[in-house]
């Protein structure tokens, strides 16, 4: 469409090349990329052209591609990746490993997902990966037709409807996830100057919280802003603004090595040089980015030690041993929990949620530094059994990769969120040497009640080898914990990790 409007638009021609590349039409892609380079010489498309040539040579004898051998002189990560790929073809795995390791930090995203934009996969069957990003301004409800939405203009008043949330103490107002007002006074309202926003569809979100910041009410609605446009506003975009927009688009379209490709090839080189641990860590990142990347699952499964096929519900012992386990952390209150465990000289097992680990890395480091065991509780806290196999793998290894990047530690236990375990989760964990760790006593049913109720339930549930399930954030459990430890010790129990 862009090229039909402007025949001289080099990025439109480049975009056609990307479409051809995605379809595996390498000759046609090369033609488009070379034409785009001629149309705009100052925009360096050399790495893209060289990548297409490299894909065309897969399976053929390696020849001199004309790329520089001195990677240290390059500031183009795509060219660096191409050099590393060629070095692997020449059997120079140690040199290639060094290049992939330099590229690895630049590909890291939250949860070790794939990079946003257009990426090089180094796979002839699918040489291009295009990864988008969720739109923050359109939450999980469907997009209503414009004619069904309220139209607003000028300065309008927004007010929270707290008829079903009477304990609200603070209300925040956001438009397209941007804060426009906050108040702790009735009638909990604010004004929105719509003239400062572009005409069109916008999402209003009103969030009410109690005195502790707990969300009690959250309501969203869409409106159409329709303000008159003055003659002074109705002007063409300046050349500078236009250039900046094209540059933003170019940064998304410009080819770069995918996270999966970087980590998979890094793992291959590490294995060739005998570094199994580096290979395993890189393959976990590959699976976090793209569990379907050819060869990744097979290579990783071969590096994993076998684990018992049966789930762990209790410790196999007749001794008075008990394991305290805490799910869903780390969270801010984990620090107080750790203080109690340190004071009582107790080691526990923490099942870590990957996204929480990324939010509170110092707390995770403290958990490990103080001698506690850690296990995988998924990255996103989804009910894993209800996901496709590859999404189960992705979520498990996003957590593995996140925790390893912070602590350097492996995790060989998985507690599936919500205790949802079936054939799919069992098949995945068995394949990668991970043992499912459940529990013999679930304290969640009494957490949030009273200290005495938590103590009564926990103590009544403990038998030799018991595994107690508790949570990081419950303050009643936190208050009960010191006395629980003392009373179990008085009964002769010793505390162990899983």
C-alpha positions in Angstrom: 0.0 0.0 0.0 2.8 2.4 0.9 4.6 1.8 -2.3 1.4 2.4 -4.3 1.3 5.9 -2.7 4.9 6.7 -3.0 7.0 4.8 -5.6 10.2 6.2 -4.1 9.5 4.8 -0.6 12.6 2.6 0.1 11.1 1.2 3.3 8.0 0.0 1.4 10.4 -1.8 -1.0 12.3 -3.2 1.9 9.0 -4.4 3.5 8.2 -6.3 0.3 11.6 -8.0 0.7 10.7 -9.0 4.2 7.4 -10.5 2.9 9.3 -12.5 0.3 11.9 -13.6 2.8 9.1 -14.8 5.1 7.8 -16.9 2.3 11.2 -18.4 1.6 11.5 -16.6 -1.8 15.2 -15.7 -1.4 16.0 -14.5 -4.9 13.0 -12.1 -4.9 13.8 -10.9 -1.4 17.4 -10.2 -2.5 16.1 -8.2 -5.4 13.9 -6.0 -3.2 16.6 -5.5 -0.6 19.2 -4.4 -3.2 16.7 -2.0 -4.8 15.9 -0.5 -1.4 19.6 0.0 -0.7 20.0 1.8 -4.1 17.0 4.0 -3.3 18.4 5.1 0.1 22.2 4.4 0.2 22.5 6.1 3.7 20.3 3.4 5.2 22.7 0.3 5.6 20.9 -2.8 4.5 24.1 -4.8 3.9 23.5 -7.2 6.8 20.0 -8.1 5.5 21.3 -8.8 2.0 24.2 -10.9 3.4 21.7 -12.9 5.6 19.6 -13.8 2.6 22.8 -15.0 0.8 23.7 -17.1 3.8 20.3 -18.7 3.9 20.7 -19.6 0.2 24.1 -21.2 0.9 22.8 -23.6 3.7 23.6 -27.1 2.7 26.3 -26.0 0.2 30.0 -25.8 0.7 31.1 -22.8 2.8 32.7 -20.1 0.8 34.1 -16.6 1.5 31.1 -14.3 1.9 33.1 -11.2 2.0 32.3 -10.4 5.7 34.9 -9.1 8.0 36.6 -11.6 10.2 37.3 -9.1 12.9 34.0 -9.1 14.8 35.3 -6.7 17.4 35.3 -3.9 14.9 31.6 -4.3 14.1 28.7 -2.4 15.7 26.1 -4.3 13.7 24.8 -7.3 15.6 23.3 -8.9 12.5 26.7 -8.9 10.7 28.3 -10.2 13.9 25.8 -13.1 13.9 26.5 -13.8 10.3 30.2 -14.0 11.0 29.6 -16.4 13.9 27.3 -18.5 11.7 30.1 -18.7 9.1 32.7 -19.6 11.7 30.5 -22.5 12.8 30.4 -23.7 9.2 34.2 -23.7 9.2 34.3 -25.7 12.4 35.7 -22.8 14.5 33.3 -23.3 17.4 35.4 -21.6 20.1 35.6 -18.4 18.0 31.9 -18.5 17.2 31.0 -19.1 20.8 32.7 -15.9 21.8 30.6 -13.9 19.2 27.3 -15.5 20.3 28.1 -14.8 23.9 28.7 -11.1 23.1 25.3 -11.0 21.3 23.4 -12.8 24.0 22.8 -9.8 26.5 21.3 -7.7 23.7 18.5 -10.2 23.1 17.3 -10.4 26.7 13.7 -9.3 27.3 11.5 -9.8 30.4 10.7 -13.5 30.7 13.4 -14.2 28.0 10.7 -14.0 25.3 11.5 -13.4 21.6 12.7 -10.0 20.4 10.2 -7.5 19.2 10.3 -6.7 15.4 11.8 -8.6 12.5 14.5 -11.3 13.4 16.8 -13.7 11.7 16.2 -17.3 12.7 19.1 -18.9 10.7 16.6 -21.5 9.6 16.1 -22.1 5.9 12.6 -23.4 6.4 11.5 -20.2 8.1 14.2 -17.6 7.8 12.2 -14.7 9.2 10.4 -14.2 12.6 8.1 -11.3 13.2 7.2 -10.7 16.8 4.7 -8.1 18.0 3.9 -6.6 21.3 0.5 -6.5 23.0 -1.4 -3.1 22.8 -1.6 -1.7 26.3 -4.4 0.7 25.4 -6.8 -2.1 24.5 -7.5 -4.4 27.5 -9.0 -7.9 27.3 -12.5 -6.9 26.3 -13.6 -6.8 22.6 -13.3 -3.7 20.6 -16.8 -2.1 20.4 -18.0 -0.5 17.2 -17.4 3.2 17.1 -21.1 4.0 16.8 -21.8 2.2 20.1 -19.3 4.4 22.0 -19.8 7.7 23.8 -18.4 10.7 22.0 -16.6 13.3 24.2 -14.9 16.7 23.6 -13.5 19.6 25.5 -13.0 19.2 29.3 -15.0 16.4 30.8 -15.6 15.1 34.4 -14.7 11.5 35.3 -16.1 10.0 38.5 -15.7 6.6 40.1 -18.7 4.4 40.6 -18.1 2.9 44.0 -21.6 1.6 44.7 -20.2 -2.0 45.0 -16.8 -1.1 46.6 -17.5 1.1 49.6 -14.1 0.5 51.3 -12.2 2.4 48.6 -9.8 5.0 49.9 -7.9 6.0 46.8 -8.9 6.3 43.1 -6.7 6.7 40.1 -7.8 7.7 36.6 -5.9 6.6 33.5 -6.4 7.2 29.8 -4.6 4.7 27.6 -2.7 3.6 30.6 -1.4 7.1 31.3 -2.2 8.6 34.7 -4.4 11.8 34.5 -5.6 12.0 38.0 -5.5 10.6 41.5 -7.7 11.4 44.6 -8.4 10.2 48.1 -11.5 12.4 48.6 -15.1 11.9 47.9 -16.7 12.3 45.4 -13.6 10.7 43.9 -13.6 12.5 40.5 -11.2 14.3 38.2 -11.3 16.3 35.0 -9.8 15.2 31.6 -8.9 17.8 29.0 -9.6 15.8 25.9 -8.3 18.6 23.6 -4.8 17.5 24.6 -5.4 14.0 23.2 -5.7 13.0 19.5 -9.2 12.5 18.1 -10.2 8.9 18.0 -10.8 5.9 20.3 -9.4 6.0 23.8 -9.7 3.7 26.9 -10.5 5.1 30.3 -9.6 3.0 33.4 -10.7 3.9 36.9 -9.1 1.9 39.7 -10.1 2.0 43.4 -7.9 0.7 46.2 -8.1 0.4 50.0 -5.7 1.9 52.4 -3.1 -0.8 51.8 -3.2 -0.5 48.1 -5.2 -3.6 47.4 -7.4 -3.1 44.3 -11.1 -3.3 45.2 -12.6 -1.9 42.0 -11.4 -1.6 38.4 -13.6 -0.4 35.6 -12.7 0.3 31.9 -14.7 2.0 29.2 -13.9 3.2 25.7 -14.9 6.6 24.3 -14.4 8.5 21.0 -12.7 11.9 21.3 -14.0 14.3 18.7 -12.7 17.8 19.1 -12.8 20.5 16.3 -9.4 20.8 14.6 -8.3 24.4 14.1 -6.5 25.5 10.9 -3.3 25.9 12.8 -3.5 22.2 13.9 -4.4 20.9 10.5 -0.9 21.0 9.0 1.3 18.4 7.4 3.8 16.6 9.6 7.2 18.4 9.5 10.1 16.8 7.7 11.9 16.2 11.1 8.8 14.5 12.6 8.4 12.5 9.4 12.0 11.4 9.5 11.7 10.3 13.2 8.6 8.3 12.4 10.4 6.5 9.6 13.4 5.9 11.8 11.1 4.2 14.5 9.6 2.0 11.8 13.1 1.2 10.4 14.3 0.1 13.9 11.4 -2.4 14.0 11.9 -3.7 10.5 15.7 -3.9 10.5 16.8 -7.5 10.8 18.6 -8.7 13.9 19.4 -12.2 15.2 16.5 -13.7 17.1 16.9 -14.6 20.7 16.2 -18.2 19.9 18.8 -18.3 17.2 21.5 -16.6 19.4 21.0 -19.0 22.3 20.6 -22.2 20.2 23.8 -21.6 18.2 25.5 -20.5 21.4 24.5 -23.9 22.9 25.7 -25.8 19.9 29.1 -24.1 20.1 29.3 -24.7 23.9 28.6 -28.4 23.4 31.3 -28.6 20.7 33.8 -27.1 23.2 32.7 -29.3 26.1 30.9 -26.6 28.2 27.7 -28.5 29.1 26.4 -26.0 31.7 26.6 -23.0 29.4 24.9 -25.1 26.7 22.1 -26.1 29.1 21.5 -22.5 30.2 21.4 -21.3 26.6 19.0 -24.0 25.6 16.6 -23.0 28.4 16.6 -19.5 27.0 16.0 -20.9 23.5 12.9 -22.8 24.9 11.7 -19.6 26.7 11.9 -17.7 23.4 10.7 -20.4 21.0 10.1 -23.9 22.2 9.5 -25.0 18.6 13.0 -24.0 17.5 14.3 -27.1 15.6 16.7 -29.2 17.7 16.4 -27.2 21.0 14.0 -29.5 22.9 15.9 -32.6 21.8 19.3 -31.2 22.8 18.0 -29.9 26.1 16.3 -33.2 27.1 19.6 -35.1 26.5 21.4 -32.8 28.9 18.8 -33.2 31.7 19.4 -35.9 34.4 16.4 -38.3 34.8 13.9 -37.5 37.6 11.5 -39.8 39.3 8.3 -40.2 37.2 6.0 -40.1 40.3 5.0 -36.8 41.9 6.3 -36.0 45.3 3.5 -35.6 47.9 5.4 -36.4 51.0 9.0 -37.3 52.1 9.5 -41.0 52.1 10.5 -41.4 55.8 9.3 -42.7 59.2 11.3 -40.0 60.9 9.7 -36.9 62.3 10.7 -34.7 59.3 8.6 -31.9 57.9 9.1 -29.6 54.9 7.8 -26.0 54.9 7.1 -24.8 51.4 6.0 -21.3 50.2 4.4 -20.6 46.9 4.0 -17.5 44.7 7.0 -15.4 45.7 9.2 -13.6 46.0 7.0 -10.6 47.1 7.8 -7.7 49.4 6.6 -9.6 52.5 9.0 -12.4 51.7 11.6 -10.4 53.6 9.7 -10.7 56.8 9.1 -14.4 56.2 12.9 -14.9 55.7 13.5 -13.0 58.9 11.4 -15.5 60.9 13.1 -18.5 59.2 16.6 -17.1 59.9 15.7 -16.4 63.5 14.4 -19.9 64.0 17.3 -21.4 62.0 14.9 -23.1 59.5 15.5 -24.0 55.9 12.4 -24.0 53.7 11.6 -24.6 50.0 10.3 -21.7 47.9 8.4 -22.2 44.7 9.3 -19.2 42.5 7.1 -17.4 40.0 9.3 -16.2 37.3 7.8 -12.8 36.8 8.0 -12.2 40.5 11.7 -13.1 40.5 12.3 -10.4 37.8 10.4 -7.9 40.0 12.3 -8.7 43.2 15.7 -10.2 42.2 17.4 -9.1 45.5 14.8 -11.1 47.5 15.4 -14.2 45.4 19.1 -13.8 45.9 18.6 -13.6 49.6 16.4 -16.8 49.6 19.3 -18.6 48.0 22.1 -17.0 50.0 20.3 -18.0 53.3 20.4 -21.7 52.2 16.8 -22.3 51.2 15.8 -24.5 48.3 14.0 -23.1 45.3 11.6 -24.7 42.8 9.7 -23.7 39.6 6.2 -22.4 40.0 5.9 -21.3 36.3 6.7 -17.9 34.9 3.1 -16.5 34.6 1.2 -18.6 37.2 -1.1 -20.0 34.5 -2.9 -23.3 35.0 -0.3 -25.2 32.9 -2.3 -28.3 32.2 -4.8 -26.4 30.1 -2.2 -24.9 27.8 -0.8 -26.5 24.6 2.4 -28.5 25.2 4.7 -25.9 23.7 3.2 -23.1 25.8 3.7 -25.3 28.9 7.4 -25.7 27.9 7.7 -22.0 27.2 6.3 -20.9 30.6 8.3 -23.4 32.5 11.6 -22.5 30.8 10.8 -18.7 31.1 10.9 -19.3 34.8 14.0 -21.5 34.6 15.9 -18.9 32.6 14.8 -16.0 34.7 15.8 -17.7 38.0 19.1 -18.9 36.6 20.0 -15.5 35.3 19.5 -14.0 38.8 20.9 -16.8 40.9 23.0 -19.1 38.7 21.0 -22.0 40.1 19.1 -24.8 38.4 15.7 -26.0 39.5 14.6 -29.6 39.3 11.3 -29.3 41.0 8.0 -27.9 39.6 4.9 -27.2 41.6 2.1 -26.5 39.0 0.0 -23.5 39.9 -3.4 -24.5 41.3 -2.2 -28.1 41.5 -3.4 -28.7 37.9 -1.5 -31.8 36.9 -2.4 -34.1 34.1 -0.8 -36.0 31.2 0.6 -32.9 29.5 2.4 -31.4 32.4 3.7 -34.9 33.4 5.0 -35.5 29.9 6.9 -32.2 29.8 8.4 -32.6 33.2 9.5 -36.2 32.6 11.1 -35.2 29.3 13.3 -32.6 30.9 14.2 -34.3 34.2 11.9 -32.2 36.4 10.0 -33.7 39.3 6.5 -32.6 40.1 6.4 -31.5 43.8 3.0 -31.4 45.4 2.2 -31.4 49.2 0.5 -33.5 51.9 -1.2 -30.6 53.7 -2.6 -27.4 52.1 -2.8 -24.5 54.4 -4.3 -22.1 51.8 -7.8 -23.0 52.9 -7.1 -21.4 56.3 -4.7 -18.7 55.3 -6.4 -15.3 55.7 -8.5 -16.5 58.6 -7.0 -16.4 62.1 -3.6 -17.3 63.6 -5.2 -20.0 65.8 -7.0 -21.5 62.8 -3.7 -21.7 60.8 -2.0 -23.3 63.8 -4.8 -25.8 64.4 -4.9 -26.9 60.8 -1.2 -27.1 60.2 -0.3 -29.0 63.4 -3.2 -31.5 62.9 -2.0 -32.2 59.3 1.6 -32.9 60.1 2.8 -36.6 60.0 6.4 -37.9 59.5 7.5 -36.7 56.1 4.7 -34.0 55.7 5.0 -31.3 53.1 3.1 -28.1 54.1 1.9 -25.8 51.4 1.8 -22.1 52.4 2.1 -18.8 50.6 4.5 -15.9 50.7 2.0 -13.0 51.1 -0.4 -14.2 53.7 0.1 -12.1 56.9 -1.9 -14.4 59.2 0.5 -17.3 58.2 3.4 -15.0 58.9 2.1 -14.3 62.4 1.5 -18.0 63.0 4.8 -19.2 61.7 7.1 -18.7 64.7 4.7 -20.5 67.0 4.1 -23.2 64.4 7.8 -23.9 64.3 8.1 -24.0 68.1 5.2 -26.3 68.6 6.3 -28.8 65.9 9.8 -28.8 67.4 8.3 -29.5 70.8 6.7 -32.6 69.2 10.2 -33.7 68.0 10.0 -32.6 64.4 13.0 -31.5 62.4 12.7 -29.2 59.3 14.1 -30.1 55.9 13.9 -29.0 52.3 12.6 -31.0 49.5 
